[in-house]
Amino acid sequence: MKITSTSCICPVLVCLCFVQRCYGTAHHSSIKVTRNQTKHIEGETEVHHRPKRGWVWNQFFVLEEHMGPDPQYVGKLHSNSDKGDGSVKYILTGEGAGTIFIIDDTTGDIHSTKSLDREQKTHYVLHAQAIDRRTNKPLEPESEFIIKVQDINDNAPKFTDGPYIVTVPEMSDMGTSVLQVTATDADDPTYGNSARVVYSILQGQPYFSVDPKTGVIRTALHNMDREAREHYSVVIQAKDMAGQVGGLSGSTTVNITLTDVNDNPPRFPQKHYQLYVPESAQVGSAVGKIKANDADTGSNADMTYSIINGDGIGIFSISTDKETREGILSLKKPLNYEKKKSYTLTIEGANTHLDFRFSHLGPFKDATMLKIIVGDVDEPPLFSMPSYVMEVYENAKIGTVVGTVLAQDPDSANSLVRYFIDHSGEDDRVFNIDANSGTIRTTKVLDREETPWYNITVAASENDNPGLLSHVTVGIRVLDVNDNPPELAREYDIVVCENSKPGQVIHTISATDKDDFANGPRFNFFLDERLSINPNFTLKDNEAAAVPSPSGFVHAREMGACGPAMRKRSCPRLA
């Protein structure tokens, strides 16, 4: 409101009056403002005025969420220039003027026409002015003031991050912190208890507790066991008005899972087991499984198995299947029912990852007794040797005994055995075998020079189970007899020169024998006395010659012409 320089310098007082109603109490505040400024609420910017007059203000308030049928009375604007004759006109401008806030321009009464929400807007900045109705000239300088929206408890606390999913190790100490939850309240934290939140637990006792001020959730029991119960659903409530009756509340759910620790040793369900293994089981094969149970999970349930005692330590071995956590029993050496019908093993299962905090709950291993029954299997006959080598002379009579094979039933039944020769790979059947005795005989006259060696396969089967066969290889060596005369190595066409000297070697002849070395060389060479002898030549046996084929030398007795049966060839000149 402008004041001219000729105006009276007496101060003019404008009174802004408001009676606050909130929960049945009145709230008044008075702020004295110096002549050259107006003080504002909640850090509002200062508005400078001409230093002509002074003002005294009562702060304006309007209650939020007003639901009455009539406009809510806010306060009164009054100038001491107003004589009550209606000559003063009051004008209201600024935020919400004319829409939310209306003023009676004659009386200066201000009303709020709408329900306001403090959480949307906490205050409104307006300007007041008083003018002369007749001249429309300002009677007071325009001045800024604030209408503050006063809070009521119309907002419940809210958990913005829920529901929560958290974990805590089992067996944790009582009071172990699990999680801190926080609820927010949109009401005014500076006024009353509308935004003062208190936490409590609605569901989850007696396992968990919550700090009423901080919202920190803690374990409330000792030794909470995951194996007994793993999951908990805890409901936390946040209530404003410091938890008093009539306060608003909100809740959230905290899903708590106990994580595993190694607090359970492995345990075999039984102290004695029995396993059947046939004697025909292959070395290196898995013959059985055994498993110890561990109530823990993950690596806390990992274990290894070992054989710690028993008469089968050298016969069996055990390994651990890491996926199934089973002990896999394998065979190290062959089984023989006829020699040993059962074995006993002591098997231990032990955790591999120990937690020494829980060593008092141990030992973290367990043992069980395993009896292995060896099963009798109808095995094929067993030959006395892995292979046989026999000998027979050539030219032996048909039916000559070559040798005998022997096979027996290894089972306790000791069934009778029958023999036969597998002729599938033999074109000409040279041998036969006695089905009961296993004696092999010739069926033909053998010629060593034609076939010096035979390989035959003999099969044996049980009378009670002919389909169960064993086979053995029999090698037959044909021995030599001296049944072949020597023969000249080749036909000789000898050339002798006419000037050959008496006694000179004119050729060397050799002989061969199809028989073995023992029945062949050495040979004796001589001229056939039944034939006429040419006096011009002699034959000398080369007894001293160390050559593979024995030989003889033909000598000329006198110098003579080439014989009539020999072709002429050029001869070297003799010295």
C-alpha positions in Angstrom: 0.0 0.0 0.0 1.6 3.2 -1.1 1.8 6.2 1.2 2.4 9.7 -0.4 4.9 12.1 1.1 2.1 14.4 2.3 0.4 11.6 4.3 0.2 11.6 8.0 3.2 10.0 9.5 1.2 8.3 12.3 1.4 4.6 11.9 -1.6 2.7 10.6 -2.2 -0.8 12.1 -3.5 -3.6 10.0 -4.6 -6.6 12.0 -4.7 -10.1 10.5 -6.6 -12.3 12.9 -7.1 -16.1 12.9 -8.3 -18.5 15.4 -6.7 -21.9 14.8 -8.7 -25.0 15.6 -6.7 -28.2 15.8 -7.6 -31.1 18.0 -9.5 -28.7 20.3 -6.6 -26.2 21.0 -5.9 -22.7 19.8 -2.5 -21.8 18.3 -1.3 -18.2 18.1 2.0 -16.7 17.1 3.0 -13.1 16.8 6.0 -11.9 14.9 7.2 -8.3 15.1 8.6 -7.0 11.8 10.8 -3.9 11.6 9.8 -0.9 9.6 11.8 -1.7 6.5 11.0 -5.4 6.0 8.4 -8.1 6.4 9.4 -11.4 7.9 8.0 -14.6 6.3 7.3 -18.1 7.4 9.6 -21.1 6.6 12.4 -19.3 4.9 10.4 -17.3 2.4 12.3 -14.6 0.6 12.2 -11.2 2.0 10.2 -8.5 0.3 11.4 -4.9 0.9 8.9 -2.1 1.3 9.3 1.6 1.6 10.2 2.3 5.2 7.1 4.4 6.0 5.0 2.3 8.3 5.2 -0.7 10.6 3.0 -3.8 10.7 2.1 -6.4 13.3 1.1 -9.8 12.0 -0.7 -12.8 13.4 0.3 -15.9 11.4 -2.4 -17.4 9.2 -3.3 -21.2 9.3 -5.8 -23.3 7.5 -6.6 -26.8 8.5 -6.0 -29.4 5.8 -8.7 -31.9 4.7 -11.5 -29.6 5.9 -14.7 -31.4 5.1 -17.4 -29.0 6.5 -20.3 -27.7 4.5 -19.2 -24.1 4.8 -16.0 -22.4 3.7 -13.3 -22.6 6.4 -12.6 -19.4 8.1 -8.9 -18.4 7.8 -8.6 -14.9 9.3 -9.4 -11.2 9.0 -7.6 -8.4 7.1 -8.2 -5.0 8.8 -6.8 -1.5 8.4 -7.2 1.2 11.1 -8.1 3.5 8.3 -11.3 1.6 8.2 -14.0 3.6 10.0 -16.6 0.9 9.4 -18.5 3.0 6.8 -17.5 0.7 3.9 -15.2 3.1 2.4 -12.2 0.8 2.6 -11.9 -2.0 0.0 -9.8 -5.1 0.8 -8.0 -6.8 -2.1 -6.3 -10.3 -2.0 -3.9 -11.5 -4.7 -1.3 -14.3 -5.0 -1.4 -18.1 -4.9 -5.0 -19.4 -4.7 -6.5 -15.9 -4.4 -10.1 -15.9 -5.8 -10.1 -19.7 -6.2 -9.0 -21.3 -3.0 -9.1 -18.2 -0.8 -11.8 -15.5 -1.0 -12.0 -12.3 0.9 -15.0 -10.1 1.9 -13.7 -6.8 0.4 -15.7 -4.9 3.0 -15.0 -6.8 6.2 -11.6 -8.3 5.2 -12.7 -11.8 6.3 -10.7 -14.5 4.5 -12.2 -18.0 3.9 -10.9 -21.2 2.3 -13.4 -22.7 -0.2 -11.6 -26.0 -0.9 -10.2 -28.9 1.0 -6.4 -28.6 1.1 -3.8 -31.3 1.3 -0.6 -30.3 3.1 1.3 -33.2 1.6 0.7 -31.6 -1.8 1.3 -28.0 -0.8 2.4 -26.8 2.6 1.7 -23.0 2.3 0.5 -20.3 0.0 2.0 -16.9 -0.5 -0.6 -14.0 -0.9 -0.6 -10.2 -1.1 -3.0 -7.9 0.8 -4.0 -4.3 -0.1 -6.5 -1.8 1.2 -7.8 1.0 -1.1 -10.2 3.8 -0.9 -13.4 2.8 -2.7 -14.2 6.3 -3.8 -10.7 7.2 -5.2 -9.3 3.7 -5.7 -6.1 5.0 -4.1 -4.1 2.7 -1.8 -4.6 3.4 1.8 -1.8 0.9 2.8 1.2 -0.3 0.9 0.8 -3.8 -0.6 2.2 -6.5 1.7 3.0 -10.2 1.4 1.9 -12.8 3.9 1.7 -16.6 4.1 -1.2 -18.9 4.8 0.2 -22.2 6.2 -1.7 -25.5 5.7 -1.7 -27.1 9.0 -1.2 -30.9 9.2 -3.6 -33.5 10.4 -2.8 -37.2 10.7 -4.2 -38.3 7.4 -1.3 -40.4 6.1 -0.4 -43.8 7.3 3.2 -45.0 7.4 4.4 -46.8 4.3 7.1 -49.3 3.6 8.4 -48.4 0.2 10.8 -51.4 -0.2 8.7 -54.3 1.0 8.1 -57.2 0.9 11.6 -58.1 1.9 13.6 -61.3 1.3 16.6 -61.8 3.6 18.7 -64.6 5.0 20.4 -65.3 8.3 22.7 -68.2 9.2 21.1 -70.9 11.3 22.4 -71.3 14.9 23.1 -67.6 15.0 23.4 -66.0 18.5 20.3 -64.4 19.9 20.1 -60.8 18.9 21.8 -61.2 15.6 20.8 -58.4 13.3 18.7 -59.6 10.3 17.5 -56.4 8.6 16.5 -52.8 9.2 13.1 -51.8 7.8 12.0 -48.2 7.4 8.6 -46.8 7.0 7.9 -43.2 5.9 5.0 -41.0 6.9 4.0 -38.1 4.7 2.6 -36.1 7.6 4.4 -33.1 9.1 7.3 -34.4 11.2 7.7 -31.0 12.9 4.2 -30.8 14.3 2.8 -33.2 16.9 3.1 -36.9 16.6 1.5 -37.4 13.2 4.8 -38.6 11.7 6.3 -40.2 14.7 6.5 -43.9 13.8 6.9 -46.8 16.2 7.6 -50.4 15.0 6.2 -53.6 16.3 6.0 -57.2 15.2 2.6 -58.7 14.4 3.8 -62.1 13.2 7.1 -64.0 13.7 7.3 -64.2 17.5 9.0 -65.7 19.4 11.7 -66.2 16.8 12.3 -62.6 15.9 12.0 -59.1 17.4 12.0 -55.6 16.1 13.4 -52.4 17.7 10.4 -50.0 18.1 12.5 -47.0 17.2 15.0 -48.1 14.6 13.1 -50.9 12.9 16.0 -53.3 13.2 14.9 -56.9 13.1 16.9 -59.4 15.3 16.9 -63.1 16.1 15.1 -63.7 19.4 16.0 -67.3 20.1 19.2 -69.3 20.5 20.2 -72.1 18.1 17.5 -71.7 15.5 17.9 -74.9 13.5 17.4 -74.8 9.7 16.8 -78.5 9.6 13.8 -78.1 12.0 12.4 -75.0 10.2 13.9 -73.1 7.3 11.5 -70.3 6.3 9.8 -67.6 8.4 7.3 -65.0 7.4 7.6 -62.0 9.7 5.0 -59.2 9.6 6.2 -55.8 10.9 3.8 -52.9 11.7 4.7 -49.2 11.7 2.2 -47.0 13.6 2.3 -43.2 13.8 1.2 -41.0 16.7 4.0 -42.7 18.6 1.9 -45.8 18.7 -1.0 -44.3 20.5 -4.5 -45.4 20.1 -6.0 -43.8 17.0 -2.8 -43.6 15.1 -2.6 -44.9 11.6 -0.5 -47.9 10.7 1.1 -49.8 7.8 2.7 -53.2 7.6 5.2 -55.2 5.5 6.3 -58.8 5.3 9.8 -59.9 5.7 10.5 -63.4 4.4 13.5 -64.8 6.3 15.3 -67.9 5.3 17.8 -69.6 7.6 21.0 -70.5 5.6 22.8 -73.7 6.3 25.9 -74.3 8.4 27.6 -77.6 8.9 26.1 -78.5 12.2 25.0 -82.1 11.2 27.4 -85.0 10.8 26.7 -87.7 8.2 24.7 -90.7 9.4 24.3 -94.1 7.8 20.6 -95.2 8.1 21.7 -98.7 9.1 24.6 -100.1 11.0 24.7 -103.3 8.9 24.3 -103.8 5.2 24.5 -106.8 2.9 25.4 -106.8 -0.7 25.3 -109.6 -3.3 28.1 -109.7 -5.9 28.3 -112.5 -8.4 31.7 -114.1 -8.8 31.5 -113.3 -12.6 31.8 -109.6 -11.8 34.4 -107.9 -13.9 37.5 -106.3 -12.3 37.1 -102.5 -12.3 33.3 -102.6 -12.5 31.0 -101.0 -9.9 29.3 -103.7 -7.9 27.2 -101.6 -5.4 26.4 -98.3 -3.8 26.1 -97.1 -0.2 25.0 -93.7 1.1 25.2 -91.8 4.4 22.6 -89.1 5.0 23.5 -85.5 5.9 20.8 -83.1 6.9 22.9 -80.1 5.8 22.9 -78.8 2.2 25.4 -77.7 -0.4 29.1 -78.0 0.5 28.2 -78.6 4.1 26.8 -82.0 3.1 29.9 -83.0 1.0 31.6 -86.2 2.2 34.1 -88.8 1.2 33.9 -92.6 1.7 36.7 -94.9 2.7 37.2 -98.6 3.7 38.8 -98.5 7.1 38.7 -102.2 8.0 37.7 -105.7 6.9 39.0 -108.7 5.1 38.0 -107.3 1.7 40.2 -104.2 1.7 42.4 -105.7 -1.0 39.5 -107.0 -3.0 37.2 -103.9 -3.1 37.7 -100.1 -3.4 35.3 -97.3 -2.8 35.0 -93.9 -4.4 32.6 -90.9 -3.9 30.1 -89.7 -6.5 30.2 -85.9 -5.9 26.8 -85.4 -7.5 24.7 -88.0 -5.6 27.1 -88.1 -2.6 27.0 -91.9 -2.8 29.9 -94.3 -2.2 30.6 -96.4 -5.3 32.0 -99.9 -4.4 34.2 -101.3 -7.2 36.0 -104.7 -7.6 39.8 -104.7 -7.6 40.5 -108.4 -7.9 38.5 -111.3 -9.3 36.0 -113.2 -7.1 35.9 -117.0 -6.7 33.0 -118.4 -5.0 34.7 -121.8 -4.6 37.6 -120.1 -2.7 35.8 -117.5 -0.6 32.1 -117.0 -0.3 31.9 -113.7 1.6 33.8 -110.6 2.7 33.3 -108.0 5.4 34.1 -104.3 5.1 33.9 -101.4 7.5 33.0 -98.2 5.5 33.3 -94.7 6.8 31.6 -91.5 5.5 33.2 -88.2 6.6 32.4 -84.6 5.9 35.0 -82.8 3.9 34.2 -79.2 5.0 34.2 -78.8 8.8 33.0 -75.8 10.8 35.0 -75.8 14.0 32.4 -73.7 15.8 30.2 -76.9 15.9 33.0 -79.4 16.6 31.2 -80.2 19.9 28.4 -81.7 17.9 30.7 -84.2 16.2 32.5 -86.3 15.2 31.4 -85.4 11.7 31.7 -88.9 10.4 30.0 -92.3 10.7 30.8 -95.9 10.0 28.8 -99.0 9.0 29.4 -102.7 8.4 29.0 -104.1 4.9 28.9 -107.8 4.3 29.4 -108.9 0.7 28.0 -112.2 -0.4 29.8 -113.8 -3.3 27.3 -115.4 -5.7 28.0 -118.7 -7.3 27.8 -118.5 -11.1 27.8 -121.4 -13.4 31.2 -120.9 -15.0 32.4 -122.7 -18.2 34.9 -125.5 -17.9 38.4 -124.4 -17.1 41.3 -126.0 -19.1 44.4 -127.1 -17.2 46.6 -124.9 -19.4 46.0 -121.7 -21.3 47.3 -123.4 -24.5 48.8 -126.8 -25.5 51.7 -127.9 -27.7 51.8 -131.5 -28.9 54.0 -133.5 -31.3 53.4 -136.5 -33.6 55.6 -138.2 -36.1 54.8 -138.0 -39.8 53.8 -141.2 -41.5 52.2 -142.4 -38.2 49.3 -144.7 -38.5 45.7 -143.3 -38.5 44.4 -143.1 -35.0 47.8 -142.4 -33.4 47.4 -140.5 -30.1 48.7 -137.0 -30.3 48.0 -135.9 -26.8 45.2 -135.1 -24.2 43.6 -131.9 -23.0 42.0 -131.6 -19.6 39.2 -129.3 -18.5 37.2 -129.2 -15.3 34.0 -127.6 -14.0 35.3 -124.9 -11.6 31.9 -124.8 -9.8 31.2 -126.8 -6.7 28.8 -129.0 -8.7 31.9 -130.4 -10.7 29.8 -131.4 -13.7 31.1 -133.8 -16.3 32.9 -132.1 -19.3 32.6 -133.0 -22.9 35.2 -132.1 -25.6 35.0 -131.4 -29.3 37.2 -129.8 -32.0 36.0 -126.6 -33.5 36.4 -127.4 -37.3 35.0 -124.0 -38.4 38.4 -122.9 -39.7 39.6 -126.3 -40.9 39.1 -127.4 -44.4 40.5 -131.0 -44.0 39.8 -132.7 -40.7 43.1 -134.3 -39.8 42.4 -134.9 -36.1 39.6 -135.9 -33.8 39.1 -135.9 -30.0 37.5 -138.3 -27.6 34.4 -136.4 -26.2 34.9 -137.8 -22.7 38.6 -138.1 -22.3 39.9 -135.2 -24.3 42.4 -137.5 -26.2 43.4 -136.2 -29.7 44.2 -138.7 -32.4 45.1 -138.5 -36.1 42.6 -139.3 -38.8 45.1 -139.2 -41.7 48.7 -140.0 -42.4 50.7 -136.8 -41.9 53.5 -135.6 -44.2 55.8 -133.2 -42.4 57.2 -132.0 -45.8 53.7 -131.0 -46.8 52.4 -129.5 -43.5 54.9 -129.2 -40.6 52.5 -127.6 -38.1 48.7 -127.7 -37.2 46.7 -125.3 -35.0 43.4 -126.6 -33.8 40.8 -125.2 -31.3 39.4 -127.5 -28.7 36.1 -126.6 -27.0 34.8 -127.9 -23.7 31.3 -127.8 -22.3 29.5 -129.0 -19.3 27.0 -131.9 -19.7 24.4 -129.9 -17.7 24.9 -126.7 -19.7 26.1 -127.4 -23.2 25.8 -123.7 -24.2 28.5 -122.7 -21.7 31.8 -123.2 -23.6 35.5 -122.8 -23.0 38.1 -122.8 -25.8 41.8 -123.6 -25.9 44.3 -123.5 -28.7 46.3 -126.7 -29.4 49.4 -126.5 -31.6 50.5 -129.8 -33.1 54.1 -130.1 -34.5 54.7 -132.9 -37.1 58.0 -134.6 -36.4 60.3 -135.7 -39.2 61.3 -139.2 -40.2 63.9 -139.9 -42.9 61.5 -140.8 -45.7 63.1 -138.7 -48.5 66.3 -139.6 -50.4 68.8 -136.8 -51.3 68.4 -135.2 -54.7 70.8 -133.3 -56.9 70.1 -129.6 -56.5 69.7 -129.3 -60.3 70.5 -130.9 -63.5 74.1 -130.2 -64.4 75.6 -129.4 -67.9 79.3 -129.4 -67.4 81.9 -128.0 -69.8 85.5 -129.2 -69.5 88.4 -127.8 -71.5 90.7 -130.0 -73.4 93.8 -128.7 -71.8 92.6 -129.4 -68.3 95.2 -130.9 -66.0 94.7 -134.2 -64.3 93.2 -133.7 -60.8 91.9 -130.3 -61.7 88.3 -129.6 -60.3 86.1 -129.0 -63.2 82.8 -128.6 -61.4 81.1 -128.8 -58.0 77.8 -130.5 -57.6 75.4 -130.3 -54.6 72.4 -132.2 -53.2 69.3 -131.4 -51.1 67.0 -133.5 -48.8 63.3 -132.7 -48.0 63.7 -134.2 -44.6 64.7 -132.3 -41.5 68.4 -131.4 -40.9 68.8 -134.4 -38.6 67.6 -136.7 -41.3 69.3 -134.9 -44.2 72.9 -133.7 -44.6 75.6 -134.7 -44.4 75.6 -136.5 -47.8 78.1 -139.0 -49.2 78.8 -138.5 -52.9 79.9 -141.5 -55.1 79.7 -142.7 -58.7 77.0 -145.3 -59.3 78.9 -148.5 -59.7 76.0 -150.1 -61.6 76.8 -147.8 -64.5 79.9 -147.8 -66.7 82.5 -145.5 -65.3 84.4 -143.0 -67.5 88.0 -143.4 -66.5 88.7 -139.8 -67.5 86.8 -138.4 -64.4 86.6 -139.0 -60.7 84.2 -137.8 -58.0 85.5 -136.6 -54.6 83.3 -136.1 -51.6 83.9 -132.7 -50.0 83.8 -133.8 -46.4 85.6 -130.6 -45.2 83.3 -128.2 -46.9 81.3 -126.1 -44.4 78.5 -125.1 -46.8 74.8 -125.2 -46.3 74.4 -127.8 -49.1 76.9 -130.6 -49.1 78.8 -130.9 -52.3 81.2 -133.0 -54.3 83.9 -132.2 -56.8 84.3 -133.7 -60.2 88.0 -134.2 -61.2 89.7 -134.9 -64.6 92.1 -137.8 -64.5 94.1 -136.9 -67.6 94.4 -134.3 -70.2 91.9 -135.1 -72.8 89.3 -133.7 -75.1 85.9 -132.7 -74.0 83.6 -135.7 -73.6 81.2 -136.5 -76.3 78.2 -135.7 -74.1 79.3 -132.2 -73.3 79.0 -129.1 -75.2 82.2 -127.3 -76.4 82.8 -123.9 -74.9 85.8 -121.7 -75.0 88.4 -122.8 -72.4 91.0 -120.7 -70.7 94.6 -121.4 -71.6 96.4 -123.3 -68.9 99.7 -122.1 -67.8 
